[in-house]
Amino acid sequence: MSDAEPTRAQPEPTAPKRKGRTRKRHTVAKVLIASLVVLGMVTGLSVVFIYRHLNGNLNVADLTGQLGSDRPDKKAVEGPKEPLNILVMGSDARDCDGCNIDNLTGMGERSDTTILLHLSADRTRAYGISIPRDSMVDRPTCKNEDGEDIPGGQHVMWNEAFSVGGPACTMRQFEQLSGVRLDHFVVVNFEGFKDMVDAIGGVEVCIPEPIVDPSHGINLPAGTRKLEGVQALNYVRERYVVGNGSDIGRMKRQQAFIASMAHQVVSAGTLSNPIKVVSFLEAATKSLTLDEQIGSLKKIGQLAYEFRDIGLDKIQFLTIPNTVDPEDPNHLVWTPEAKRVWHKIVDDEPLTKRLATDVITAGNVPGSGSPSGGSSGSPSGGGNGGGNGGGSQAPDAQALADAGLCA
């Protein structure tokens, strides 16, 4: 015992620093593990009961039969794991309470948000690549739930696929146009998305100028504040009176909002609050439709654990390269650089700075006050580009202003 006492009295001086750096690394896996621990310890409920309840909220669908037999092959690449490509689609029903801010007619669902989430085979980087809903594309023939053909279309809007054939048609459209084989899909209901935001006490955003849109009942003062409920939903969907009024700007705000939401979820104020944790997981599981391969909390947890070394600063959001449609200034078309982006994804290679422009990271949200420095690269390898092999370029002040974001 006498030999142990001096050891306790004279701890290693470097130990606290190592622990400090470890605590700063936030990952999806840590959020899931910490959430279960908090629920089990603080509420006194059985983790098994919680698991069964939340697992029962998930909506699981098998869309394989609707994707056709001519899907792209998946290229073998080096790495301890396979790269994963997950198509995330926002399900935007206009017939729910407070959802139809666009004043569109007709019932049913639309998808104004499509993001490819690519996770590298070496588990060191993740890209969230947004596809503008106004992109004009040649939609391939797809199938409905009964196996009947849904005719394709020439030079039609990207989001039309979801309207006519649901997530399976959007997935087929993506695979045929990009050449990227999808491993999984996730559909997020926007009404449930609103509930997730409310569950964590709102999401902080920085609004450079007041957003006043009387025709859609939106009035948000300038400044940094947390948005909840319908205000949060309106913020991520508004486009007419913010920035330059483009759909590209709206996507940038959505990317920044998701990045800020990730920060809020992994914050101590959320994870240490059992009510927030329960409410968030309840809202999240009720909002998701997934494929069978990841359609349970256990499978989601296993997937999350594989990416435990990807911090928020390594999650990069960008938009597929595009330009104005020569036939209609209100629409967009992909540029030749888009094909290069998809080739990089297929080969599981880091995007170059030329391809990864106007990047927003979950570790550096515009207007959050964290260091930016223009380029996301870092000489030390600790930034978004330094450890990713190719670097990336953050939005400049004008690009942020055009998107209605604070610099």
PAKOLDO-231161 format. One record per residue (C-alpha): x, y, z. Coordinates in pm, 1 decimal, always signed. Last residue first. Layout:
BEGIN
[[X Y Z]]
...
//
This chain:
BEGIN
[[-1964.7 +3432.1 -4269.7]]
[[-2335.3 +3417.3 -4191.3]]
[[-2559.1 +3222.0 -4426.2]]
[[-2826.8 +3339.9 -4670.7]]
[[-2698.0 +3117.0 -4949.0]]
[[-2583.3 +3409.1 -5163.5]]
[[-2419.7 +3559.4 -4853.1]]
[[-2228.4 +3235.8 -4792.3]]
[[-2109.9 +3229.4 -5153.3]]
[[-2003.1 +3593.3 -5125.9]]
[[-1806.0 +3533.8 -4805.9]]
[[-1616.5 +3236.9 -4950.5]]
[[-1743.6 +2880.6 -4925.3]]
[[-1488.3 +2626.7 -4797.2]]
[[-1249.0 +2460.3 -5039.2]]
[[-1148.3 +2098.6 -5005.8]]
[[-837.6 +1893.7 -4944.7]]
[[-710.9 +1606.4 -5154.2]]
[[-556.2 +1343.3 -4931.2]]
[[-825.5 +1336.8 -4667.8]]
[[-609.3 +1403.4 -4363.9]]
[[-528.5 +1759.9 -4456.5]]
[[-862.8 +1833.2 -4614.6]]
[[-1105.8 +1870.3 -4333.1]]
[[-853.8 +1989.0 -4080.2]]
[[-618.6 +1792.6 -3857.4]]
[[-363.9 +1707.1 -4123.8]]
[[-111.1 +1947.8 -3978.7]]
[[-100.6 +2160.0 -4289.5]]
[[-479.7 +2184.8 -4281.0]]
[[-717.7 +2187.9 -4572.7]]
[[-1062.2 +2335.9 -4537.2]]
[[-962.4 +2638.2 -4733.4]]
[[-1104.1 +2975.3 -4635.2]]
[[-947.5 +3008.1 -4292.6]]
[[-1246.7 +2884.4 -4101.4]]
[[-1199.9 +2917.7 -3726.8]]
[[-1514.6 +2859.6 -3518.7]]
[[-1752.2 +3152.6 -3467.9]]
[[-2061.4 +2947.4 -3548.7]]
[[-2153.7 +3166.6 -3845.0]]
[[-2085.6 +2893.0 -4097.1]]
[[-2057.2 +2551.2 -3925.6]]
[[-1704.3 +2420.9 -3880.3]]
[[-1693.7 +2064.3 -3748.3]]
[[-1996.8 +1945.3 -3943.3]]
[[-1822.8 +2067.5 -4254.7]]
[[-1946.3 +2293.0 -4533.2]]
[[-1771.3 +2270.1 -4869.0]]
[[-1808.0 +2545.5 -5126.7]]
[[-1581.5 +2348.7 -5361.7]]
[[-1489.9 +1979.9 -5356.9]]
[[-1416.5 +1918.4 -5725.6]]
[[-1126.4 +2160.1 -5766.6]]
[[-1005.9 +2086.4 -5413.7]]
[[-971.5 +1721.3 -5511.2]]
[[-1217.2 +1461.7 -5390.1]]
[[-1063.3 +1171.7 -5201.0]]
[[-1077.8 +836.6 -5386.0]]
[[-1334.2 +562.4 -5335.6]]
[[-1306.5 +455.8 -5701.2]]
[[-1684.9 +483.0 -5742.7]]
[[-1684.5 +808.1 -5544.5]]
[[-1403.7 +952.8 -5755.6]]
[[-1591.4 +855.0 -6072.0]]
[[-1904.1 +1025.7 -5934.8]]
[[-1709.5 +1347.6 -5878.6]]
[[-1558.7 +1330.6 -6226.8]]
[[-1905.8 +1293.5 -6377.0]]
[[-2015.2 +1604.5 -6189.5]]
[[-1715.5 +1795.1 -6328.5]]
[[-1878.1 +1770.4 -6673.8]]
[[-2150.0 +2008.4 -6545.3]]
[[-2487.1 +1895.8 -6411.2]]
[[-2792.3 +2086.3 -6531.8]]
[[-2999.3 +2345.9 -6346.4]]
[[-3346.4 +2501.1 -6373.4]]
[[-3494.3 +2847.8 -6338.3]]
[[-3281.2 +2984.4 -6624.0]]
[[-3458.0 +2746.1 -6866.0]]
[[-3318.0 +2598.2 -7188.0]]
[[-2952.0 +2678.3 -7116.3]]
[[-2992.3 +2510.0 -6773.2]]
[[-2787.4 +2706.1 -6522.0]]
[[-2479.0 +2528.1 -6392.1]]
[[-2396.2 +2227.2 -6178.8]]
[[-2125.7 +2057.3 -5974.4]]
[[-2281.5 +1815.4 -5719.3]]
[[-2326.1 +2006.2 -5395.6]]
[[-2099.2 +1974.2 -5093.0]]
[[-2110.6 +1856.2 -4732.0]]
[[-1796.7 +1730.3 -4559.5]]
[[-1779.6 +1503.4 -4254.5]]
[[-1414.9 +1497.3 -4139.8]]
[[-1454.4 +1783.7 -3891.8]]
[[-1737.6 +1594.6 -3721.0]]
[[-1497.5 +1315.7 -3632.4]]
[[-1451.7 +994.9 -3829.4]]
[[-1274.9 +748.3 -3598.2]]
[[-1596.4 +578.8 -3478.3]]
[[-1696.6 +501.1 -3835.7]]
[[-1729.3 +124.3 -3797.6]]
[[-1920.9 +180.8 -3474.2]]
[[-2196.7 +361.7 -3663.5]]
[[-2260.5 +59.4 -3883.4]]
[[-2284.7 -171.1 -3583.6]]
[[-2517.7 +76.0 -3411.3]]
[[-2740.2 +98.9 -3717.0]]
[[-2749.5 -280.8 -3729.8]]
[[-2847.4 -303.8 -3363.3]]
[[-3100.8 -23.2 -3397.5]]
[[-3269.9 -211.7 -3679.2]]
[[-3327.7 -160.5 -4052.2]]
[[-2965.0 -148.9 -4164.7]]
[[-2972.1 -445.8 -4404.0]]
[[-3352.3 -434.0 -4434.5]]
[[-3358.2 -93.9 -4605.2]]
[[-3459.2 +215.0 -4411.1]]
[[-3760.3 +436.4 -4342.7]]
[[-3694.1 +690.3 -4070.1]]
[[-3908.4 +946.4 -3888.0]]
[[-4039.0 +729.9 -3603.0]]
[[-3683.3 +626.9 -3516.4]]
[[-3568.8 +988.4 -3503.8]]
[[-3859.7 +1118.7 -3298.9]]
[[-3822.9 +851.6 -3030.3]]
[[-3444.5 +882.9 -3035.3]]
[[-3472.7 +1259.7 -2983.9]]
[[-3737.7 +1236.6 -2713.2]]
[[-3547.2 +973.5 -2516.4]]
[[-3221.5 +1169.6 -2535.7]]
[[-3387.4 +1500.4 -2452.6]]
[[-3559.5 +1351.6 -2146.7]]
[[-3239.8 +1176.5 -2039.4]]
[[-3039.2 +1503.5 -2034.3]]
[[-2666.4 +1432.7 -2012.6]]
[[-2646.6 +1356.6 -2385.7]]
[[-2814.0 +1682.4 -2485.3]]
[[-2633.3 +1939.8 -2271.5]]
[[-2309.3 +1749.3 -2319.7]]
[[-2324.7 +1820.6 -2690.7]]
[[-2338.0 +1531.9 -2937.8]]
[[-2690.0 +1616.3 -3061.7]]
[[-2623.6 +1990.7 -3081.0]]
[[-2311.9 +1950.1 -3293.6]]
[[-2499.6 +1719.2 -3530.9]]
[[-2779.3 +1978.1 -3552.4]]
[[-2525.5 +2241.8 -3653.3]]
[[-2407.1 +2021.9 -3939.8]]
[[-2767.1 +1948.6 -4041.1]]
[[-2844.0 +2322.3 -4041.4]]
[[-2531.2 +2404.2 -4242.3]]
[[-2623.0 +2144.2 -4504.0]]
[[-2981.4 +2268.1 -4516.0]]
[[-2859.0 +2624.0 -4553.7]]
[[-2635.2 +2515.3 -4840.3]]
[[-2928.4 +2333.5 -4999.0]]
[[-3140.0 +2649.8 -4978.8]]
[[-2866.2 +2847.6 -5148.4]]
[[-2853.2 +2596.4 -5432.5]]
[[-3232.1 +2623.8 -5466.1]]
[[-3184.1 +2990.1 -5545.1]]
[[-3338.1 +3296.0 -5378.2]]
[[-3016.6 +3502.4 -5387.1]]
[[-2987.0 +3509.2 -5010.4]]
[[-3326.1 +3435.1 -4852.8]]
[[-3658.5 +3568.0 -4984.5]]
[[-3778.3 +3282.9 -5208.2]]
[[-3590.4 +2982.8 -5071.1]]
[[-3753.1 +2858.5 -4753.5]]
[[-3726.1 +2483.2 -4689.0]]
[[-3460.9 +2463.2 -4415.7]]
[[-3594.6 +2775.5 -4243.1]]
[[-3959.6 +2670.4 -4269.8]]
[[-3891.4 +2346.4 -4085.5]]
[[-3699.7 +2527.8 -3812.2]]
[[-3977.6 +2784.8 -3772.0]]
[[-4238.5 +2506.8 -3769.6]]
[[-4083.8 +2358.3 -3457.9]]
[[-3762.1 +2500.8 -3321.1]]
[[-3494.2 +2751.7 -3418.2]]
[[-3208.8 +2848.8 -3190.0]]
[[-3066.5 +3195.1 -3232.2]]
[[-2788.6 +3393.8 -3395.9]]
[[-2899.5 +3716.6 -3556.8]]
[[-3150.0 +3847.9 -3808.7]]
[[-3521.4 +3826.3 -3732.0]]
[[-3730.0 +3536.4 -3870.4]]
[[-4075.7 +3607.2 -4016.2]]
[[-4229.3 +3329.7 -4224.9]]
[[-4605.0 +3310.3 -4290.7]]
[[-4569.4 +3176.1 -4644.9]]
[[-4706.8 +3479.6 -4828.8]]
[[-4561.0 +3706.2 -4560.6]]
[[-4198.3 +3602.9 -4634.7]]
[[-3965.5 +3800.7 -4410.0]]
[[-3623.7 +3651.8 -4340.3]]
[[-3420.1 +3916.2 -4157.7]]
[[-3054.0 +3937.9 -4264.5]]
[[-2739.7 +3751.1 -4154.8]]
[[-2925.7 +3455.8 -3993.7]]
[[-2696.0 +3244.2 -3774.3]]
[[-2840.1 +2907.7 -3677.1]]
[[-2865.0 +2713.6 -3351.1]]
[[-3081.9 +2402.8 -3349.2]]
[[-3376.9 +2355.3 -3114.4]]
[[-3422.8 +2202.1 -2770.3]]
[[-3298.2 +1856.0 -2855.5]]
[[-3648.1 +1710.5 -2894.7]]
[[-3771.0 +2009.6 -3095.2]]
[[-3519.4 +1940.7 -3371.9]]
[[-3615.7 +1573.6 -3379.1]]
[[-3985.3 +1669.5 -3397.3]]
[[-3919.6 +1887.5 -3703.3]]
[[-3742.3 +1596.0 -3868.5]]
[[-4050.7 +1388.3 -3796.9]]
[[-4260.2 +1623.6 -4010.0]]
[[-3983.0 +1614.4 -4267.9]]
[[-3994.8 +1235.7 -4300.9]]
[[-3645.5 +1099.2 -4352.8]]
[[-3596.6 +824.1 -4611.6]]
[[-3276.4 +623.2 -4573.4]]
[[-3115.0 +406.7 -4839.4]]
[[-2842.1 +146.6 -4840.2]]
[[-2565.6 -3.2 -5052.8]]
[[-2604.1 +214.0 -5361.3]]
[[-2392.2 +143.8 -5667.2]]
[[-2255.4 +462.2 -5824.6]]
[[-2283.0 +489.9 -6205.5]]
[[-2411.2 +844.9 -6158.7]]
[[-2709.0 +859.8 -6395.4]]
[[-2827.6 +498.8 -6369.9]]
[[-2762.6 +472.4 -5997.5]]
[[-2938.0 +800.9 -5913.5]]
[[-3244.8 +728.2 -6126.5]]
[[-3272.7 +383.0 -5973.1]]
[[-3257.8 +531.8 -5624.6]]
[[-3513.4 +801.3 -5709.8]]
[[-3747.5 +536.3 -5850.5]]
[[-3707.0 +322.8 -5538.3]]
[[-3769.5 +624.1 -5311.9]]
[[-4118.7 +691.3 -5452.0]]
[[-4229.6 +623.3 -5808.4]]
[[-4406.0 +926.0 -5956.5]]
[[-4332.4 +1188.5 -5691.8]]
[[-3990.0 +1052.2 -5605.6]]
[[-3883.4 +1057.3 -5970.9]]
[[-4008.4 +1415.2 -6017.1]]
[[-3738.3 +1530.9 -5777.4]]
[[-3474.3 +1540.4 -6050.7]]
[[-3669.1 +1760.8 -6287.0]]
[[-3729.4 +1630.7 -6639.4]]
[[-3508.7 +1641.3 -6948.6]]
[[-3643.4 +1320.5 -7101.2]]
[[-3882.9 +1104.2 -6901.8]]
[[-3914.2 +746.3 -6785.0]]
[[-4230.8 +538.9 -6792.6]]
[[-4330.2 +364.3 -6466.9]]
[[-4322.8 -8.0 -6531.6]]
[[-4534.4 -242.0 -6321.3]]
[[-4364.9 -449.1 -6052.9]]
[[-4651.3 -411.6 -5804.8]]
[[-4450.4 -176.9 -5582.0]]
[[-4381.3 +52.1 -5877.8]]
[[-4107.3 +2.8 -6134.4]]
[[-3860.0 +237.7 -6300.7]]
[[-3798.8 +368.4 -6652.8]]
[[-3499.6 +599.7 -6657.7]]
[[-3517.9 +973.6 -6583.1]]
[[-3319.2 +1192.7 -6819.9]]
[[-3206.9 +1482.2 -6602.9]]
[[-3283.1 +1847.8 -6525.7]]
[[-3157.0 +1942.1 -6180.6]]
[[-3421.0 +2145.2 -5994.7]]
[[-3413.1 +1909.2 -5692.2]]
[[-3046.5 +1992.7 -5653.4]]
[[-2831.6 +1689.1 -5564.8]]
[[-2643.4 +1713.0 -5236.6]]
[[-2320.3 +1522.6 -5176.3]]
[[-2252.5 +1430.2 -4812.6]]
[[-1894.7 +1308.8 -4803.0]]
[[-1731.4 +1100.0 -4530.4]]
[[-1366.4 +1050.1 -4451.7]]
[[-1128.9 +825.1 -4254.5]]
[[-1314.7 +492.9 -4255.4]]
[[-1054.2 +320.9 -4475.6]]
[[-1330.7 +206.3 -4710.8]]
[[-1468.6 +559.0 -4735.8]]
[[-1821.0 +658.4 -4632.2]]
[[-2031.9 +823.3 -4902.0]]
[[-2361.3 +988.2 -4804.2]]
[[-2553.3 +1077.5 -5119.4]]
[[-2800.7 +1353.5 -5043.6]]
[[-3145.9 +1411.2 -5193.2]]
[[-3375.2 +1681.8 -5054.2]]
[[-3691.2 +1827.3 -5210.1]]
[[-3865.2 +1491.3 -5210.9]]
[[-4238.8 +1484.8 -5268.5]]
[[-4516.8 +1302.8 -5090.0]]
[[-4891.8 +1265.6 -5131.6]]
[[-5161.5 +1526.4 -5186.0]]
[[-5209.1 +1772.8 -5468.2]]
[[-5143.4 +2143.6 -5502.4]]
[[-4826.9 +2329.6 -5411.3]]
[[-4847.9 +2627.5 -5176.7]]
[[-4471.2 +2603.9 -5110.0]]
[[-4523.5 +2637.9 -4733.7]]
[[-4719.2 +2312.1 -4738.4]]
[[-4595.1 +2146.4 -4420.7]]
[[-4789.9 +2326.3 -4147.8]]
[[-4999.8 +2022.1 -4056.1]]
[[-4933.3 +1735.9 -4297.5]]
[[-5076.5 +1738.0 -4651.8]]
[[-4764.2 +1875.6 -4820.6]]
[[-4561.0 +1559.8 -4752.8]]
[[-4185.9 +1614.4 -4788.5]]
[[-3994.8 +1288.3 -4768.3]]
[[-3628.3 +1383.3 -4749.0]]
[[-3403.0 +1133.4 -4922.1]]
[[-3070.8 +994.9 -4801.4]]
[[-2887.3 +767.4 -5043.6]]
[[-2622.9 +560.1 -4866.1]]
[[-2296.9 +461.9 -5034.2]]
[[-2057.9 +246.7 -4834.6]]
[[-1690.2 +182.5 -4899.3]]
[[-1597.0 -176.7 -4822.3]]
[[-1382.4 -243.7 -4518.1]]
[[-1012.3 -278.3 -4435.5]]
[[-929.7 -80.8 -4747.5]]
[[-830.7 -117.9 -5109.0]]
[[-1102.5 -96.9 -5369.9]]
[[-1328.0 -345.0 -5550.0]]
[[-1571.3 -164.4 -5777.3]]
[[-1943.9 -209.3 -5717.8]]
[[-2129.0 -297.9 -6034.1]]
[[-2395.7 -59.6 -6157.5]]
[[-2758.0 -186.2 -6158.0]]
[[-2897.7 -349.0 -6470.7]]
[[-3118.0 -604.4 -6293.7]]
[[-3385.9 -358.4 -6182.3]]
[[-3419.1 -133.0 -5877.1]]
[[-3779.7 -227.9 -5795.0]]
[[-3696.5 -578.1 -5671.2]]
[[-3441.8 -440.3 -5427.2]]
[[-3691.4 -208.0 -5256.9]]
[[-3717.3 -395.6 -4926.1]]
[[-3871.6 -164.0 -4668.6]]
[[-3822.9 -112.9 -4293.7]]
[[-4012.4 +147.0 -4088.9]]
[[-3846.5 +197.5 -3753.0]]
[[-4066.2 +256.5 -3447.2]]
[[-4037.0 -105.6 -3332.3]]
[[-3665.1 -59.5 -3280.5]]
[[-3740.8 +226.1 -3043.3]]
[[-3965.7 +9.4 -2829.6]]
[[-3750.0 -301.1 -2844.8]]
[[-3435.4 -108.3 -2759.5]]
[[-3598.2 +73.6 -2470.5]]
[[-3724.1 -254.3 -2326.1]]
[[-3381.4 -412.5 -2361.4]]
[[-3218.7 -107.9 -2203.2]]
[[-3441.3 -168.1 -1901.7]]
[[-3564.6 +153.1 -1748.8]]
[[-3392.9 +314.6 -1450.3]]
[[-3429.1 +656.3 -1610.2]]
[[-3078.9 +772.9 -1528.1]]
[[-2865.8 +462.5 -1573.0]]
[[-3022.7 +282.2 -1870.6]]
[[-3117.3 +594.6 -2061.7]]
[[-2780.7 +759.6 -2006.6]]
[[-2596.1 +444.7 -2111.3]]
[[-2812.3 +403.6 -2421.8]]
[[-2752.7 +764.5 -2524.7]]
[[-2379.5 +739.7 -2459.8]]
[[-2352.8 +438.4 -2689.7]]
[[-2552.4 +603.5 -2969.3]]
[[-2368.7 +935.5 -2944.7]]
[[-2032.6 +759.8 -2925.3]]
[[-2110.1 +567.9 -3243.6]]
[[-2215.2 +884.7 -3427.5]]
[[-1878.4 +1036.8 -3352.7]]
[[-1744.9 +1321.8 -3141.1]]
[[-1371.8 +1353.3 -3075.4]]
[[-1320.4 +1624.8 -2811.6]]
[[-1321.5 +1378.7 -2524.4]]
[[-1014.0 +1204.5 -2661.2]]
[[-813.4 +1525.8 -2674.1]]
[[-885.5 +1596.6 -2309.0]]
[[-793.7 +1246.0 -2203.7]]
[[-452.8 +1278.2 -2364.0]]
[[-403.0 +1613.6 -2197.2]]
[[-501.7 +1478.1 -1856.2]]
[[-241.1 +1199.3 -1884.3]]
[[+56.7 +1422.0 -1971.1]]
[[+148.1 +1517.2 -1615.5]]
[[+168.1 +1154.4 -1495.0]]
[[+11.7 +1138.4 -1153.9]]
[[+215.6 +1218.8 -841.0]]
[[-5.5 +1167.8 -534.4]]
[[-156.4 +851.4 -666.0]]
[[+184.7 +702.1 -738.7]]
[[+312.4 +811.6 -399.5]]
[[+29.8 +610.4 -239.3]]
[[+85.5 +287.2 -428.3]]
[[+421.5 +198.8 -272.5]]
[[+286.4 +239.7 +81.0]]
[[+0.0 +0.0 +0.0]]
//
